[in-house]
Amino acid sequence: MPAIKVSFPAGRYHATPWGHHVNEGQIEWPPSPWRLLRALVACGFATQHWREIPEAGRSLICKLADVLPSYRLPSASAAHSRHYMPVGTLDKGREKTTLVFDTWANIGDDDLVIHWDCSLTEDERSLFGKLVDCLGYLGRSESWIEAEVLDDNFIDSIQFTAVPHEHGQQRGRGWEQITTIAPLPNNDYTAWREPIVENLLREFPLPAGKKKPTEKLLKDRAKTVQPYPLDILECLQKDTAWWKQQRWSQPPGSQKVVYWRRSDALEVGVPYRMKTPAVRPVTTMLLAITSPSGNKSALPAVARTLPQAELLHRALVGLVGKGSKVDCPELTGKDKLGQPLSGTHSHAHILPVDLDCDGHLDHVVIHAPVGLGDLAQQAIRSMRRTWTKGGVGDMQLALVGCGDLDSMRLIPEPLLDQITNILGPPGGSTTWVSLTPFVPPRFQKKQGKNSLPGQVNAELQSRGLPEAAHIEVLPWDSNTLPLRHFVRCRIGNPPPTDVGYPLQIRFSEPVVPMRPIALGYASHFGLGLFAAGGFGSEGSVE
């Protein structure tokens, strides 16, 4: 006795009942027997390389068409969305749209069970299993499903909640009747079709004796019987356009049948939301920036590292909060009471970078040593665009990858070179130079802990790095001069001293940082970023 269990990974079942328009908001629940058999036949052609239905498939479909299936329905609620679809014409300078309702049964993570009360041969059962395994959707294409054949031992324990109506049957309170569409038993359809076809062909009799019929006669006979498919399998393969063209009011070979189902089978209420699995915390996410035209020259200049990072940070916090109080310490750098996190700079660094070294920002590294949680990851994944002051328009964002810092080393050439500069070689580096200007976080004095070396060493210490053996302010030349043009003031929070230094830091031993080395004022927004090595002859860090 064939039975299948159907789960809906998206938690939705989209299908419109026969005889209804999609905008009526009706849902075919349960799936009609007609729809089920058409899905199996279509799956055979799509996945089993059928050119025509094999003998085992013909007998299988005919057996399933001979009986009406029973269903165990999961709890479901009716839901819908509304779309204004463009129709491709203009009205007063604006594109015209039409309102379209998309209605579905919100099922959640429960399963639908369908059972046909018939016996299959071994070949039919084998083919049935292959078809069921390959079913990808049921109803409209967004109704993704995963189906499997149930063992016969489970069927007796199933309590079916949608069953065919039997003559004189009354189910009582808690049940309701619905009509749906099902195929006729093949023998019934053949018995109905034969006298009709025979009567129609009498107007085009075949010649008596050995005389061959003319081509025109054969065409006329074929045209006459064309609206009447040969059997129920051929009926199931006809699409809506065909049977409407043949002036049928419903698919040939189909019948309206009455089912009993529980009256609460399709509730109207707040849709059930599927529980999303917990997101694995990651420390690093990489976004790519592109312009709508694909023109790299339209991307923000590297000098706009700070404002671009601030704009992106504001947008991310807005996405997390959605108008409410934000509780996402790894993005805001504040605890639940709104107090800044102290100590280790463990919250997110938003670092716009120029990985192809063309002078324009093309990627954003978001790194939080404490880890990016569910809310932060959702916001970063859903971020689709950012803005730039004075630019050509919105900049498009796309998630390149997420994981830890080492996973960024998997990025292929030529971008890998700059990634290696920022992260340092696997064995570490003793020399680190400024990619973006270092801005002192406090007022600078000539000596003491607030001198330039004192502030740099304090910044290194707060990030768990060793004290620098030598700190050098590099001269302004062709390599360092572009750093003078960087924007150095945050909106509403300027630095104590508006000055940026190109620095070279040397350590007594190779340093393998556990995070990108970003020091000083606005270091969480891209300033004070260092790269391993020294400046090359063309100004790039090598």
C-alpha positions as CSV (number, residue, x, y, z in Angstrom):
1,M,0.0,0.0,0.0
2,P,1.8,3.1,-1.2
3,A,2.2,6.0,1.3
4,I,4.5,9.0,1.3
5,K,5.6,11.5,3.9
6,V,6.0,15.0,2.6
7,S,7.9,17.8,4.4
8,F,8.1,21.4,3.3
9,P,11.5,22.8,4.0
10,A,10.3,26.4,3.6
11,G,7.2,25.7,5.7
12,R,4.9,26.8,2.9
13,Y,2.5,25.1,0.4
14,H,1.4,27.2,-2.5
15,A,-1.4,25.9,-4.7
16,T,-4.7,27.3,-6.1
17,P,-7.7,25.0,-6.2
18,W,-9.1,24.1,-9.6
19,G,-11.7,26.5,-10.8
20,H,-10.4,29.5,-8.7
21,H,-8.3,32.4,-9.7
22,V,-5.0,33.0,-7.8
23,N,-6.3,36.4,-6.5
24,E,-9.3,34.8,-4.8
25,G,-6.9,33.8,-2.0
26,Q,-8.0,30.1,-2.0
27,I,-5.7,27.3,-1.0
28,E,-5.9,23.7,-2.3
29,W,-5.5,21.9,1.0
30,P,-4.9,19.0,0.9
31,P,-3.2,18.6,-2.5
32,S,-5.7,17.2,-4.9
33,P,-5.3,13.6,-6.2
34,W,-5.1,15.1,-9.7
35,R,-2.1,17.3,-8.8
36,L,-0.3,14.4,-7.0
37,L,-0.5,12.1,-10.1
38,R,0.5,14.9,-12.5
39,A,3.5,15.6,-10.2
40,L,4.6,11.9,-10.4
41,V,4.3,11.8,-14.1
42,A,6.2,15.1,-14.6
43,C,8.9,13.8,-12.2
44,G,9.3,10.7,-14.4
45,F,9.9,12.7,-17.5
46,A,12.2,15.2,-15.7
47,T,14.3,12.8,-13.7
48,Q,13.9,9.3,-15.0
49,H,14.6,10.2,-18.7
50,W,11.3,9.1,-19.9
51,R,10.5,9.6,-23.6
52,E,7.2,7.9,-22.9
53,I,5.7,6.4,-19.8
54,P,7.1,2.9,-19.3
55,E,4.9,-0.1,-18.7
56,A,5.6,-0.1,-14.9
57,G,4.8,3.6,-14.8
58,R,1.5,3.1,-16.7
59,S,0.3,0.4,-14.4
60,L,1.5,2.4,-11.3
61,I,-0.4,5.6,-12.3
62,C,-3.5,3.7,-13.3
63,K,-3.6,1.9,-9.9
64,L,-3.2,5.2,-8.1
65,A,-5.9,6.8,-10.2
66,D,-8.3,4.0,-9.3
67,V,-8.4,4.9,-5.7
68,L,-8.8,8.2,-3.8
69,P,-6.0,8.8,-1.3
70,S,-6.3,9.6,2.3
71,Y,-4.3,12.3,4.1
72,R,-3.0,13.1,7.5
73,L,-2.8,16.9,7.4
74,P,-0.4,18.9,9.6
75,S,-1.6,22.0,11.4
76,A,-1.7,24.8,8.9
77,S,-2.8,28.4,8.7
78,A,-3.7,30.5,5.7
79,A,-1.4,33.3,4.9
80,H,-0.8,35.6,2.0
81,S,1.4,38.4,0.6
82,R,0.6,41.1,-1.9
83,H,2.7,42.1,-4.8
84,Y,2.3,45.0,-7.2
85,M,3.5,43.3,-10.4
86,P,4.7,45.6,-13.3
87,V,2.7,45.0,-16.5
88,G,5.2,46.6,-18.9
89,T,3.3,49.7,-19.8
90,L,3.6,53.3,-18.7
91,D,0.9,55.5,-17.3
92,K,1.6,59.3,-16.8
93,G,5.3,58.6,-16.8
94,R,5.1,55.7,-14.2
95,E,5.1,52.0,-14.9
96,K,1.7,50.5,-14.3
97,T,1.3,47.7,-11.8
98,T,-1.4,45.2,-10.9
99,L,-2.1,43.8,-7.5
100,V,-1.4,40.1,-7.1
101,F,-2.1,38.0,-4.1
102,D,0.2,35.1,-3.2
103,T,-1.7,32.8,-0.8
104,W,-0.2,29.7,0.9
105,A,-0.7,27.3,3.7
106,N,1.8,28.0,6.5
107,I,2.7,24.5,7.6
108,G,5.8,24.9,9.8
109,D,7.9,21.9,10.3
110,D,5.2,19.2,10.5
111,D,4.7,16.5,7.7
112,L,1.9,15.7,5.3
113,V,1.2,11.9,4.9
114,I,-0.7,10.6,1.8
115,H,-1.9,7.0,1.5
116,W,-3.4,5.1,-1.5
117,D,-5.2,2.0,-0.5
118,C,-4.0,-0.3,-3.3
119,S,-1.3,-3.0,-3.8
120,L,1.7,-2.5,-6.0
121,T,4.0,-5.1,-7.7
122,E,7.7,-5.1,-7.0
123,D,8.5,-3.1,-10.2
124,E,5.7,-0.6,-9.5
125,R,6.9,-0.1,-5.9
126,S,10.5,0.4,-7.0
127,L,9.5,3.0,-9.6
128,F,7.2,4.7,-7.1
129,G,10.1,5.0,-4.6
130,K,12.3,6.6,-7.3
131,L,9.7,9.1,-8.3
132,V,8.9,10.1,-4.8
133,D,12.6,10.6,-3.9
134,C,13.0,12.9,-6.9
135,L,10.0,15.1,-6.2
136,G,11.3,18.6,-5.7
137,Y,8.1,20.6,-5.3
138,L,4.3,20.3,-5.2
139,G,1.9,22.9,-6.3
140,R,3.7,26.1,-7.4
141,S,7.4,25.9,-7.8
142,E,8.1,27.7,-4.5
143,S,6.5,24.9,-2.6
144,W,9.7,22.9,-2.1
145,I,9.2,19.5,-0.7
146,E,11.2,16.5,0.5
147,A,9.3,13.3,0.1
148,E,9.9,9.7,1.1
149,V,8.0,6.4,0.9
150,L,6.6,5.2,4.2
151,D,6.9,1.6,5.3
152,D,3.6,-0.3,5.4
153,N,4.0,-1.0,9.1
154,F,3.4,2.7,9.9
155,I,0.2,3.1,8.0
156,D,-2.1,1.3,10.5
157,S,-1.0,3.8,13.2
158,I,-1.8,6.9,11.2
159,Q,-5.0,8.8,11.9
160,F,-6.1,10.3,8.7
161,T,-7.7,13.8,8.9
162,A,-8.8,14.2,5.2
163,V,-10.7,11.2,3.7
164,P,-12.9,10.7,0.6
165,H,-16.7,11.0,1.2
166,E,-18.7,7.8,1.0
167,H,-22.3,7.7,0.0
168,G,-24.6,8.4,3.0
169,Q,-21.7,9.2,5.2
170,Q,-22.0,12.0,7.9
171,R,-18.9,12.8,9.9
172,G,-20.6,15.2,12.3
173,R,-19.2,18.2,14.3
174,G,-15.5,19.1,13.8
175,W,-15.5,18.1,10.1
176,E,-16.3,19.9,6.9
177,Q,-16.7,18.9,3.3
178,I,-14.6,20.3,0.5
179,T,-14.5,19.5,-3.2
180,T,-11.4,18.8,-5.1
181,I,-10.3,17.2,-8.4
182,A,-9.2,13.7,-9.1
183,P,-8.6,11.5,-12.1
184,L,-11.3,9.0,-13.2
185,P,-10.4,5.4,-12.9
186,N,-8.8,4.4,-16.2
187,N,-11.4,1.8,-17.1
188,D,-14.2,4.2,-16.4
189,Y,-12.6,6.8,-18.6
190,T,-12.0,4.3,-21.4
191,A,-15.6,3.0,-21.1
192,W,-16.9,6.5,-21.4
193,R,-14.6,7.6,-24.3
194,E,-15.1,4.6,-26.6
195,P,-18.7,5.1,-27.6
196,I,-18.2,8.8,-28.0
197,V,-15.2,8.3,-30.3
198,E,-16.9,5.5,-32.2
199,N,-19.9,7.8,-32.8
200,L,-17.7,10.6,-34.0
201,L,-15.7,8.4,-36.4
202,R,-18.9,7.2,-38.1
203,E,-18.8,10.5,-40.1
204,F,-15.4,9.4,-41.4
205,P,-15.7,5.7,-42.2
206,L,-12.7,3.8,-43.4
207,P,-12.9,2.4,-47.0
208,A,-14.1,-1.2,-47.3
209,G,-11.9,-4.0,-48.5
210,K,-8.2,-3.5,-49.2
211,K,-8.5,0.1,-50.3
212,K,-6.2,2.3,-48.3
213,P,-7.6,5.4,-46.6
214,T,-6.5,8.7,-47.9
215,E,-4.2,11.1,-46.0
216,K,-7.0,13.6,-45.7
217,L,-9.3,10.9,-44.2
218,L,-6.7,9.9,-41.6
219,K,-6.1,13.6,-40.7
220,D,-9.9,14.2,-40.4
221,R,-10.3,11.1,-38.1
222,A,-7.3,12.2,-35.9
223,K,-8.6,15.7,-35.7
224,T,-12.0,14.5,-34.7
225,V,-10.8,12.4,-31.8
226,Q,-8.1,14.8,-30.8
227,P,-10.1,16.4,-27.9
228,Y,-10.4,12.9,-26.3
229,P,-7.1,11.7,-25.0
230,L,-6.5,8.0,-25.4
231,D,-6.4,7.1,-21.7
232,I,-6.1,8.6,-18.3
233,L,-2.3,8.8,-18.6
234,E,-2.6,11.0,-21.7
235,C,-5.2,13.1,-19.9
236,L,-2.8,13.7,-17.0
237,Q,-0.2,15.1,-19.5
238,K,-2.4,17.7,-21.0
239,D,-1.8,21.3,-19.8
240,T,-4.4,23.9,-19.2
241,A,-3.8,25.8,-22.5
242,W,-4.5,22.6,-24.4
243,W,-7.8,21.6,-22.7
244,K,-9.1,25.1,-22.9
245,Q,-8.3,25.2,-26.5
246,Q,-10.3,22.0,-27.0
247,R,-13.2,23.8,-25.2
248,W,-13.2,21.7,-22.1
249,S,-14.4,23.3,-18.9
250,Q,-12.1,21.1,-16.8
251,P,-9.3,18.6,-17.7
252,P,-10.6,15.6,-19.6
253,G,-10.5,12.5,-17.5
254,S,-11.0,14.5,-14.3
255,Q,-13.8,14.5,-11.8
256,K,-14.9,16.6,-8.9
257,V,-14.8,14.6,-5.7
258,V,-15.9,15.4,-2.1
259,Y,-13.6,15.0,0.8
260,W,-14.1,15.3,4.6
261,R,-11.4,17.1,6.4
262,R,-11.1,18.5,10.0
263,S,-12.7,21.9,10.2
264,D,-9.6,23.4,11.7
265,A,-7.3,22.0,9.0
266,L,-6.6,25.4,7.6
267,E,-6.9,28.0,10.3
268,V,-6.9,31.8,9.8
269,G,-4.5,33.4,12.2
270,V,-1.0,34.5,12.8
271,P,1.3,32.4,10.7
272,Y,3.5,30.0,12.4
273,R,7.1,30.9,12.0
274,M,9.6,28.2,11.6
275,K,12.3,28.0,14.2
276,T,15.5,29.0,12.5
277,P,18.5,26.9,13.6
278,A,21.1,28.7,15.7
279,V,23.7,30.4,13.6
280,R,27.3,29.4,14.2
281,P,29.2,32.4,15.6
282,V,32.0,33.6,13.3
283,T,34.6,36.3,13.9
284,T,35.0,37.6,10.4
285,M,32.8,38.5,7.4
286,L,33.9,39.9,4.1
287,L,31.6,42.1,1.9
288,A,32.3,43.1,-1.7
289,I,31.5,46.6,-2.9
290,T,30.5,47.3,-6.5
291,S,28.9,50.2,-8.3
292,P,25.6,49.7,-10.2
293,S,27.5,50.1,-13.5
294,G,30.4,47.9,-12.6
295,N,32.7,50.8,-13.1
296,K,35.5,50.5,-10.5
297,S,36.4,54.2,-10.8
298,A,32.9,55.0,-9.3
299,L,33.8,53.2,-6.1
300,P,34.7,55.4,-3.1
301,A,38.3,56.5,-2.9
302,V,40.5,55.0,-0.1
303,A,40.6,58.4,1.5
304,R,36.9,57.9,2.5
305,T,37.7,54.8,4.6
306,L,36.4,56.4,7.8
307,P,33.1,57.9,6.5
308,Q,32.3,54.7,4.5
309,A,32.8,52.6,7.6
310,E,30.6,54.9,9.7
311,L,27.8,54.8,7.1
312,L,27.9,51.1,7.0
313,H,28.0,50.8,10.8
314,R,25.0,53.0,11.2
315,A,23.0,51.0,8.6
316,L,23.9,47.7,10.3
317,V,22.9,49.0,13.8
318,G,19.6,50.2,12.2
319,L,19.0,46.8,10.7
320,V,19.6,45.1,14.0
321,G,17.4,47.5,16.0
322,K,14.6,47.9,13.5
323,G,13.4,50.9,15.4
324,S,13.9,49.4,18.9
325,K,16.6,49.4,21.4
326,V,19.7,47.6,20.1
327,D,21.2,44.8,22.1
328,C,24.1,43.7,20.0
329,P,27.4,44.4,21.9
330,E,29.6,43.1,19.1
331,L,28.3,45.7,16.7
332,T,27.6,48.7,19.0
333,G,30.5,48.2,21.4
334,K,28.1,48.9,24.3
335,D,26.6,46.6,26.9
336,K,22.9,46.2,27.8
337,L,23.0,49.4,29.9
338,G,24.5,51.4,27.1
339,Q,28.0,51.6,28.7
340,P,31.0,51.2,26.4
341,L,32.8,47.9,26.5
342,S,36.1,48.4,28.1
343,G,39.5,46.7,27.7
344,T,40.2,44.5,24.8
345,H,38.6,46.1,21.7
346,S,36.7,42.9,21.2
347,H,33.7,44.4,19.3
348,A,33.5,44.8,15.6
349,H,36.1,46.5,13.4
350,I,34.6,47.6,10.2
351,L,37.5,48.0,7.8
352,P,36.9,49.1,4.2
353,V,39.9,48.0,2.2
354,D,41.3,48.3,-1.3
355,L,42.3,44.7,-2.1
356,D,43.1,45.3,-5.8
357,C,45.3,48.4,-4.9
358,D,43.6,50.7,-7.5
359,G,43.0,53.5,-5.0
360,H,39.3,52.7,-4.5
361,L,37.6,50.7,-1.7
362,D,36.3,47.5,-3.0
363,H,35.7,45.3,0.1
364,V,34.8,45.6,3.7
365,V,36.3,43.4,6.4
366,I,34.1,43.1,9.5
367,H,36.0,41.4,12.3
368,A,34.9,41.0,15.9
369,P,37.3,39.0,18.1
370,V,34.4,38.3,20.5
371,G,32.4,36.8,17.6
372,L,29.5,37.9,15.5
373,G,26.2,36.6,16.8
374,D,22.9,35.8,15.1
375,L,21.6,39.3,15.0
376,A,24.8,40.8,13.7
377,Q,25.2,38.1,11.0
378,Q,21.6,38.5,9.8
379,A,22.1,42.3,9.5
380,I,25.4,41.9,7.6
381,R,23.9,39.2,5.3
382,S,20.9,41.3,4.5
383,M,22.8,44.5,3.8
384,R,22.5,45.1,0.1
385,R,23.8,48.6,-0.4
386,T,25.6,51.5,1.1
387,W,26.1,55.1,0.2
388,T,28.9,57.5,-0.5
389,K,28.8,61.3,-0.3
390,G,29.2,62.9,-3.7
391,G,29.3,59.5,-5.5
392,V,27.3,58.4,-8.5
393,G,24.7,56.7,-6.4
394,D,24.2,53.7,-4.1
395,M,27.0,51.1,-3.8
396,Q,26.0,47.5,-4.0
397,L,27.1,45.1,-1.3
398,A,27.4,41.3,-1.5
399,L,28.6,38.8,1.1
400,V,31.8,37.1,-0.1
401,G,32.3,34.8,2.9
402,C,32.3,34.4,6.6
403,G,34.4,32.4,9.1
404,D,37.6,33.3,10.9
405,L,40.6,35.4,9.8
406,D,42.4,32.4,8.4
407,S,39.5,31.6,6.1
408,M,40.3,35.0,4.3
409,R,43.5,33.4,3.2
410,L,41.5,31.2,0.9
411,I,40.6,34.2,-1.3
412,P,42.3,33.6,-4.7
413,E,44.9,35.9,-6.4
414,P,45.2,38.7,-7.0
415,L,43.3,39.9,-4.0
416,L,45.2,37.4,-1.7
417,D,48.3,39.6,-1.8
418,Q,46.7,42.5,0.0
419,I,44.9,40.1,2.4
420,T,48.3,38.6,3.3
421,N,49.6,42.1,3.9
422,I,46.8,43.0,6.3
423,L,46.9,39.7,8.2
424,G,50.6,39.2,7.9
425,P,52.4,36.1,6.6
426,P,51.7,32.9,8.5
427,G,55.1,33.1,10.2
428,G,54.5,36.7,11.3
429,S,56.4,39.9,10.6
430,T,58.6,42.2,12.6
431,T,57.8,45.2,10.5
432,W,54.4,46.8,10.1
433,V,53.6,50.0,8.2
434,S,50.6,52.2,8.0
435,L,48.0,51.4,5.3
436,T,45.8,54.2,6.7
437,P,47.0,57.1,8.9
438,F,47.4,56.6,12.6
439,V,45.5,59.3,14.6
440,P,46.4,59.6,18.2
441,P,43.5,58.8,20.5
442,R,44.5,61.4,23.1
443,F,46.1,64.8,23.1
444,Q,49.7,64.3,22.2
445,K,52.6,65.4,24.4
446,K,56.3,65.4,23.8
447,Q,57.1,62.8,26.5
448,G,55.5,60.3,28.7
449,K,52.6,57.9,28.1
450,N,50.8,60.5,26.0
451,S,53.7,60.9,23.6
452,L,53.3,59.4,20.1
453,P,55.4,56.2,21.0
454,G,53.6,56.0,24.4
455,Q,50.1,56.1,22.8
456,V,51.1,53.6,20.1
457,N,52.5,51.2,22.7
458,A,49.4,51.6,24.9
459,E,47.3,50.7,21.9
460,L,49.4,47.7,21.2
461,Q,49.2,46.6,24.8
462,S,45.4,46.9,24.9
463,R,45.2,44.5,22.0
464,G,47.5,41.9,23.5
465,L,50.5,42.8,21.3
466,P,54.1,43.2,22.5
467,E,55.7,46.6,22.9
468,A,57.3,48.0,19.8
469,A,61.1,48.0,19.6
470,H,61.1,51.0,17.3
471,I,58.4,53.4,16.1
472,E,59.2,55.7,13.2
473,V,57.2,58.4,11.6
474,L,57.8,58.0,7.9
475,P,58.6,61.0,5.8
476,W,56.0,62.4,3.4
477,D,57.0,61.1,0.0
478,S,55.3,59.4,-2.9
479,N,54.5,56.4,-0.8
480,T,53.0,58.1,2.2
481,L,51.6,61.3,0.7
482,P,48.2,59.7,-0.1
483,L,47.6,59.2,3.6
484,R,47.5,63.0,4.2
485,H,44.2,63.1,2.3
486,F,42.3,60.7,4.4
487,V,39.2,61.9,6.2
488,R,40.1,61.8,9.9
489,C,37.0,63.1,11.8
490,R,34.1,61.0,12.8
491,I,30.7,62.6,12.6
492,G,30.1,64.4,15.9
493,N,33.1,62.9,17.5
494,P,36.3,64.5,16.2
495,P,39.8,63.3,17.3
496,P,41.6,65.2,20.1
497,T,44.1,66.3,17.5
498,D,43.3,66.3,13.8
499,V,46.5,64.8,12.6
500,G,47.4,61.6,11.0
501,Y,50.8,59.9,10.9
502,P,52.3,57.3,8.6
503,L,54.1,55.0,10.9
504,Q,56.5,52.1,10.7
505,I,56.5,49.8,13.8
506,R,59.3,47.3,14.4
507,F,59.1,44.5,16.9
508,S,62.0,42.5,18.3
509,E,60.4,39.3,17.2
510,P,57.9,38.4,14.4
511,V,54.4,39.2,15.4
512,V,51.5,36.9,14.3
513,P,48.5,39.1,15.2
514,M,45.2,37.4,16.1
515,R,43.3,40.3,14.4
516,P,44.2,43.0,11.9
517,I,46.4,45.6,13.5
518,A,44.3,48.7,13.7
519,L,45.4,51.3,16.3
520,G,44.3,54.7,17.6
521,Y,41.4,57.0,17.0
522,A,38.7,55.4,14.8
523,S,40.6,52.2,14.6
524,H,37.2,50.3,14.6
525,F,36.4,52.2,11.4
526,G,39.5,51.7,9.3
527,L,42.0,54.3,10.5
528,G,45.3,53.2,12.0
529,L,45.4,50.0,9.9
530,F,48.8,48.4,9.5
531,A,50.2,46.0,6.9
532,A,53.1,43.6,7.2
533,G,56.4,44.5,5.4
534,G,57.6,47.8,4.0
535,F,56.8,50.1,1.1
536,G,57.8,48.9,-2.3
537,S,59.2,51.0,-5.1
538,E,55.7,51.8,-6.5
539,G,54.1,52.8,-3.3
540,S,52.5,49.4,-2.5
541,V,53.2,47.6,0.7
542,E,55.3,44.5,0.1
